[in-house]
């Protein structure tokens, strides 16, 4: 019991030592890990800069992404560690199931051709762990938790790429007729 108390005190001490700022995330690359008849497994690599003097570890994330109620991407047990005042790589494994992505791409392609600027994506995520804050001198954690989150974001479409795809589609249609 004393160990839990000391760990909790260290956690609160670290959490209250400064105003914690949100980390900055950036897309780095996408790596194809495997392909079979039903899906492609990819790793989406993100860069996360933690501006805080304390780091975070012992947290994992699972997620599913939906468009109009149809799942098109999922990943499980992604380990998240943010080093203090440093940039960390976070690898997000994703299963791209062909039948799921095709069910979403068809209706969305029509909207994109009609000039839609964003795609609504529902994010269902489960964050679990025993969060541990740490610096170069101490570390502390609280009680293990599970947090379920669901929210919808309008994901902006990259206009240059969408315009090129639209032009290609129009050009292909002209050649066919």
Residue frames as qw, qx, qy, qz and C-alpha x, y, z in Angstrom:
[[0.000, 0.885, 0.465, 0.000, 0.00, 0.00, 0.00],
 [0.317, -0.776, 0.104, 0.535, 2.86, 2.39, 0.80],
 [0.418, -0.087, 0.597, 0.679, 4.37, 1.73, -2.66],
 [0.177, 0.656, 0.643, 0.355, 1.09, 2.70, -4.35],
 [0.190, -0.921, -0.246, 0.235, 0.90, 5.85, -2.24],
 [0.390, -0.583, 0.323, 0.635, 4.50, 6.89, -3.09],
 [0.361, 0.183, 0.682, 0.609, 3.97, 6.12, -6.77],
 [0.064, 0.807, 0.560, 0.175, 0.76, 8.18, -6.79],
 [0.280, -0.863, -0.049, 0.417, 2.50, 11.06, -5.00],
 [0.407, -0.305, 0.498, 0.703, 5.32, 11.02, -7.57],
 [0.267, 0.490, 0.694, 0.455, 2.73, 11.00, -10.38],
 [0.065, -0.917, -0.393, 0.010, 0.89, 14.01, -8.95],
 [0.402, -0.704, 0.159, 0.563, 4.15, 15.83, -8.18],
 [0.380, -0.055, 0.601, 0.701, 5.28, 15.38, -11.80],
 [0.153, 0.638, 0.672, 0.343, 1.85, 16.25, -13.22],
 [0.163, -0.940, -0.291, 0.073, 1.64, 19.45, -11.17],
 [0.600, -0.388, 0.127, 0.688, 5.29, 20.49, -11.63],
 [0.032, -0.255, 0.328, 0.909, 4.43, 22.53, -14.70],
 [0.641, 0.445, 0.191, -0.596, 1.53, 23.27, -17.02],
 [0.549, -0.014, 0.779, 0.303, 1.49, 20.25, -19.32],
 [0.369, 0.521, -0.275, -0.719, 1.25, 21.02, -23.03],
 [0.893, 0.299, 0.279, -0.190, -0.25, 18.79, -25.70],
 [0.530, -0.281, 0.611, 0.516, 2.30, 16.94, -27.84],
 [0.457, 0.607, -0.262, -0.596, 2.62, 17.67, -31.56],
 [0.732, 0.064, 0.672, 0.096, 2.01, 14.74, -33.92],
 [0.363, 0.641, -0.378, -0.560, 3.09, 14.51, -37.56],
 [0.948, 0.256, 0.171, -0.078, 2.77, 11.83, -40.23],
 [0.300, -0.625, 0.619, 0.368, 6.15, 10.35, -41.24],
 [0.307, 0.299, -0.769, -0.474, 5.44, 7.42, -43.57],
 [0.873, 0.000, 0.220, -0.435, 3.38, 4.33, -44.24],
 [0.007, 0.440, -0.885, -0.151, 5.08, 0.92, -44.50],
 [0.859, 0.040, -0.275, -0.430, 3.43, -2.13, -46.08],
 [0.381, -0.482, 0.755, -0.229, 4.08, -5.06, -43.75],
 [0.284, 0.026, 0.954, 0.091, 2.13, -7.81, -45.47],
 [0.532, 0.225, -0.232, -0.783, -0.45, -8.48, -48.15],
 [0.265, 0.076, 0.961, 0.013, -2.87, -11.37, -48.56],
 [0.001, -0.379, -0.765, -0.521, -6.14, -12.06, -50.37],
 [0.243, -0.756, -0.606, -0.052, -8.32, -10.24, -47.82],
 [0.263, -0.956, -0.079, 0.102, -6.22, -7.41, -46.40],
 [0.555, 0.532, -0.283, 0.573, -3.03, -5.38, -46.35],
 [0.622, -0.678, -0.236, 0.313, -1.23, -4.81, -43.06],
 [0.385, 0.688, -0.089, 0.609, 0.50, -1.47, -42.81],
 [0.508, -0.498, -0.344, 0.613, 2.40, 0.48, -40.19],
 [0.122, 0.890, 0.148, 0.413, 1.64, 4.18, -40.11],
 [0.625, -0.158, -0.301, 0.702, 4.65, 5.89, -38.55],
 [0.111, -0.938, -0.201, -0.260, 4.03, 9.12, -36.65],
 [0.443, 0.229, -0.384, 0.777, 6.43, 11.54, -35.05],
 [0.433, -0.809, -0.380, -0.120, 5.39, 12.88, -31.65],
 [0.333, 0.398, -0.361, 0.775, 7.19, 15.80, -30.03],
 [0.531, -0.682, -0.488, 0.123, 6.59, 16.10, -26.28],
 [0.192, 0.722, -0.146, 0.649, 7.38, 19.69, -25.17],
 [0.643, -0.712, 0.016, -0.281, 7.04, 18.79, -21.48],
 [0.013, 0.648, -0.712, 0.271, 9.79, 18.06, -18.95],
 [0.573, -0.138, 0.750, -0.299, 7.98, 14.84, -18.03],
 [0.277, 0.165, -0.813, -0.484, 7.42, 11.79, -20.20],
 [0.770, -0.012, 0.255, -0.585, 4.51, 9.36, -20.43],
 [0.292, 0.266, -0.898, -0.196, 4.67, 5.57, -20.72],
 [0.097, 0.123, 0.953, -0.258, 2.68, 2.38, -20.01],
 [0.508, 0.462, 0.282, -0.670, -0.30, 3.43, -22.13],
 [0.227, 0.028, 0.834, 0.503, -1.73, 1.67, -25.18],
 [0.448, 0.392, 0.052, -0.802, -4.42, 2.48, -27.72],
 [0.323, 0.237, 0.872, 0.282, -6.76, 0.45, -29.91],
 [0.277, 0.445, 0.027, -0.851, -8.92, 2.11, -32.56],
 [0.416, 0.419, 0.760, 0.273, -11.41, 1.70, -35.37],
 [0.088, 0.323, -0.144, -0.931, -12.22, 4.31, -38.04],
 [0.352, 0.509, 0.785, -0.013, -15.66, 4.50, -39.65],
 [0.120, 0.135, -0.269, -0.946, -17.22, 6.47, -42.49],
 [0.623, -0.054, -0.220, -0.748, -21.02, 6.53, -42.58],
 [0.829, -0.256, 0.319, -0.382, -21.13, 3.58, -40.18],
 [0.949, 0.279, -0.127, 0.074, -18.74, 1.45, -42.24],
 [0.609, -0.659, 0.336, 0.287, -15.40, 0.49, -40.70],
 [0.712, 0.681, -0.149, 0.082, -12.41, 1.01, -42.96],
 [0.432, 0.540, -0.569, 0.445, -9.37, 0.87, -40.67],
 [0.757, -0.628, -0.027, -0.177, -8.46, -0.67, -37.32],
 [0.468, 0.476, -0.615, 0.420, -5.47, -1.22, -35.09],
 [0.786, -0.561, -0.229, -0.121, -4.91, -2.80, -31.69],
 [0.791, -0.525, -0.011, 0.313, -2.57, -2.43, -28.72],
 [0.489, 0.684, -0.098, 0.532, -0.46, 0.46, -29.97],
 [0.635, -0.462, -0.286, 0.549, 2.14, 1.26, -27.33],
 [0.133, 0.898, 0.071, 0.413, 2.48, 4.98, -26.63],
 [0.647, -0.485, -0.149, 0.568, 5.57, 6.44, -24.98],
 [0.236, 0.906, 0.048, 0.347, 6.36, 10.15, -25.08],
 [0.690, -0.107, -0.261, 0.666, 9.89, 10.93, -23.92],
 [0.195, -0.856, -0.234, 0.418, 10.40, 14.23, -22.07],
 [0.094, 0.862, -0.210, -0.451, 11.29, 17.18, -24.33],
 [0.259, -0.299, 0.817, 0.420, 12.04, 14.81, -27.18],
 [0.649, 0.298, -0.309, -0.628, 10.63, 13.42, -30.39],
 [0.511, -0.106, 0.845, -0.118, 9.36, 9.85, -30.29],
 [0.362, 0.108, -0.707, -0.598, 8.28, 7.58, -33.12],
 [0.596, 0.083, 0.618, -0.506, 4.91, 5.92, -32.71],
 [0.146, 0.095, -0.855, -0.488, 4.13, 3.00, -34.99],
 [0.612, 0.163, 0.355, -0.688, 0.42, 2.54, -35.62],
 [0.149, 0.001, 0.941, 0.304, -0.31, -0.90, -37.08],
 [0.556, 0.311, 0.122, -0.761, -3.40, -0.89, -39.31],
 [0.402, 0.155, 0.886, 0.172, -5.34, -3.64, -41.00],
 [0.380, 0.355, -0.219, -0.825, -6.76, -2.47, -44.33],
 [0.478, 0.212, 0.850, -0.062, -9.49, -5.02, -45.07],
 [0.071, 0.022, 0.599, 0.797, -10.34, -4.81, -48.78],
 [0.131, -0.563, -0.760, -0.296, -14.09, -5.40, -48.53],
 [0.264, -0.742, -0.424, 0.447, -14.33, -2.75, -45.79],
 [0.204, -0.449, 0.190, 0.849, -12.34, -0.11, -47.66],
 [0.041, 0.197, 0.706, 0.679, -14.22, -0.72, -50.93],
 [0.148, -0.687, -0.711, 0.002, -17.56, -0.23, -49.14],
 [0.222, -0.768, -0.192, 0.569, -16.35, 3.22, -48.06],
 [0.283, -0.294, 0.415, 0.813, -14.39, 4.36, -51.13],
 [0.179, 0.435, 0.745, 0.473, -17.22, 3.98, -53.65],
 [0.087, -0.870, -0.484, -0.032, -19.70, 6.45, -52.11],
 [0.360, -0.756, 0.027, 0.546, -16.91, 8.81, -51.02],
 [0.430, -0.021, 0.515, 0.741, -15.38, 8.92, -54.52],
 [0.111, 0.688, 0.587, 0.411, -18.61, 10.39, -55.87],
 [0.283, -0.910, -0.242, 0.180, -18.66, 13.07, -53.16],
 [0.499, -0.478, 0.268, 0.671, -15.02, 13.93, -53.85],
 [0.340, 0.270, 0.586, 0.684, -15.74, 14.33, -57.56],
 [0.066, -0.820, -0.489, -0.291, -18.58, 16.69, -56.64],
 [0.183, 0.679, -0.185, 0.686, -16.13, 18.89, -54.71],
 [0.719, -0.669, -0.184, -0.048, -16.50, 17.74, -51.11],
 [0.202, 0.788, -0.436, 0.387, -13.64, 19.25, -49.10],
 [0.207, -0.421, 0.773, -0.428, -13.67, 16.89, -46.10],
 [0.636, -0.112, -0.729, -0.228, -14.71, 13.37, -45.16],
 [0.591, -0.556, 0.273, -0.516, -16.49, 12.68, -41.85],
 [0.608, 0.175, -0.758, 0.156, -14.66, 9.95, -39.95],
 [0.710, -0.616, 0.046, -0.338, -15.89, 8.47, -36.68],
 [0.363, 0.451, -0.737, 0.350, -13.03, 7.44, -34.41],
 [0.838, -0.487, -0.076, -0.235, -13.77, 4.78, -31.80],
 [0.420, 0.521, -0.628, 0.397, -10.78, 4.38, -29.51],
 [0.814, -0.555, -0.171, -0.025, -9.96, 2.54, -26.32],
 [0.224, 0.693, -0.510, 0.458, -7.09, 3.92, -24.25],
 [0.879, -0.436, -0.187, -0.037, -5.79, 1.56, -21.56],
 [0.594, 0.413, -0.456, 0.519, -2.87, 1.38, -19.21],
 [0.604, -0.666, -0.256, 0.355, -1.25, 2.32, -16.00],
 [0.367, 0.852, -0.028, 0.372, -0.04, 5.79, -17.00],
 [0.721, -0.439, -0.078, 0.531, 3.40, 6.59, -15.72],
 [0.204, 0.959, -0.095, 0.174, 4.90, 10.06, -15.75],
 [0.830, -0.304, 0.026, 0.467, 8.66, 10.31, -15.41],
 [0.221, 0.940, -0.254, 0.053, 11.65, 12.61, -15.64],
 [0.583, 0.487, -0.589, 0.276, 15.37, 12.00, -15.12],
 [0.063, -0.398, 0.680, -0.612, 14.96, 11.76, -11.30],
 [0.376, 0.081, 0.777, -0.499, 11.65, 10.04, -10.54],
 [0.340, -0.120, -0.686, -0.632, 8.59, 8.34, -11.92],
 [0.312, 0.115, 0.703, -0.629, 5.10, 7.71, -10.66],
 [0.237, -0.191, -0.772, -0.558, 1.88, 6.11, -11.77],
 [0.536, -0.111, 0.268, -0.792, -1.77, 6.06, -10.85],
 [0.644, 0.091, 0.712, -0.266, -4.38, 3.32, -10.88],
 [0.197, 0.042, 0.811, 0.550, -4.79, 1.33, -14.14],
 [0.420, 0.478, 0.269, -0.723, -7.64, 2.55, -16.34],
 [0.320, 0.289, 0.764, 0.480, -9.63, 1.91, -19.50],
 [0.206, 0.557, 0.159, -0.789, -11.17, 4.85, -21.35],
 [0.429, 0.419, 0.720, 0.350, -13.49, 4.48, -24.35],
 [0.071, 0.557, -0.022, -0.827, -13.83, 7.47, -26.66],
 [0.434, 0.463, 0.685, 0.358, -15.94, 7.99, -29.75],
 [0.085, 0.734, 0.084, -0.668, -15.98, 11.18, -31.78],
 [0.649, 0.584, 0.413, 0.261, -16.42, 12.29, -35.35],
 [0.255, -0.605, 0.230, 0.718, -13.88, 14.48, -37.12],
 [0.641, 0.753, 0.115, -0.094, -14.11, 16.06, -40.55],
 [0.667, -0.310, 0.406, 0.542, -10.83, 15.03, -42.17],
 [0.324, 0.796, -0.150, -0.489, -9.80, 17.58, -44.83],
 [0.879, 0.301, 0.300, 0.215, -8.92, 16.10, -48.18],
 [0.404, -0.432, 0.337, 0.733, -5.61, 17.10, -49.79],
 [0.479, 0.733, 0.159, -0.456, -6.90, 19.39, -52.55],
 [0.184, 0.642, -0.610, -0.425, -3.96, 18.99, -54.97],
 [0.144, -0.115, 0.977, 0.102, -4.17, 15.20, -54.94],
 [0.425, 0.482, 0.689, -0.335, -7.98, 15.26, -55.14],
 [0.405, 0.741, -0.089, -0.529, -7.87, 17.63, -58.13],
 [0.096, 0.466, -0.810, -0.344, -5.39, 15.34, -59.90],
 [0.260, 0.138, 0.952, -0.081, -7.61, 12.31, -59.24],
 [0.433, 0.641, 0.420, -0.475, -10.65, 14.23, -60.44],
 [0.312, 0.693, -0.396, -0.516, -8.84, 15.31, -63.63],
 [0.039, -0.255, 0.944, 0.205, -7.73, 11.70, -64.28],
 [0.361, 0.351, 0.826, -0.253, -11.27, 10.43, -63.77],
 [0.437, 0.727, 0.143, -0.510, -12.70, 13.03, -66.16],
 [0.187, 0.603, -0.647, -0.428, -9.97, 12.29, -68.72],
 [0.187, -0.049, 0.980, 0.048, -10.66, 8.54, -68.47],
 [0.433, 0.539, 0.623, -0.365, -14.40, 9.11, -68.95],
 [0.366, 0.739, -0.175, -0.538, -13.75, 11.32, -72.02],
 [0.073, 0.435, -0.834, -0.330, -11.54, 8.65, -73.60],
 [0.289, 0.157, 0.937, -0.115, -14.18, 5.96, -72.99],
 [0.387, 0.702, 0.555, -0.224, -16.94, 7.97, -74.65]]
